[in-house]
Amino acid sequence: MRVLVCDDQALVRGGYVTILGADPCLEVVGEAADGGAAVTLAQELRPDVVVMDIRMPVLDGIEATRRLAGPGVAEPVKVLVVTTFHLDEYVYEALRAGASGFLLKDARPAELVAAVRTVAAGEALLAPAVTRGLVGHFGDRVRAPAPAEEVLPAAIAALTPREVEVLRLVAAGLSNAEIATELVLSPETVKTFVSRILTKLSLRDRVQAVVLAHRIGLVPVEG
């Protein structure tokens, strides 16, 4: 699996390269110190995953992610955003921009490797605890739809009541195992429901499902 590492701090970038390069299944094919270079290199090298910082010069990680994986991109690149705990709002914007997931910068080396593998496999990486924090802090903002998104609630009509229930729990930050326990279903059945939801709503992954559910107010805002 080919990986492009993008971070403006040389020490952090070097750490990522060392950690990822030590895994026999991963190959770091390039490094970028700013968002502009990240976009250019990603388009040239076509890595399986781009590990993207948010705060970078020239072009920030959110805009870089949008150009690589956002709406309208013909051949989107999978982007794993890394951030600090205090940048929840930026994480939400990155997910809207098309990121396939995010990881906190204080994650252990093994977690970084697992995250890259997960995203490369086409799965979303979304930490439930952090997702709940995003909803709590930015619920009002999440609910305000842009004009182009006003038709989205109509798409929910294509879902069965059970699928809507599963989507609501996914958006609340529950894992498949937790949803299975909550609804007294098997994990395999929940996985099937999630797959159907993504197909019916033409969503790429679990992250997009979470963002959509929050945008249309499917998840009650706490506090």
Disulfide bonds with the S-S distance in Angstrom:
none
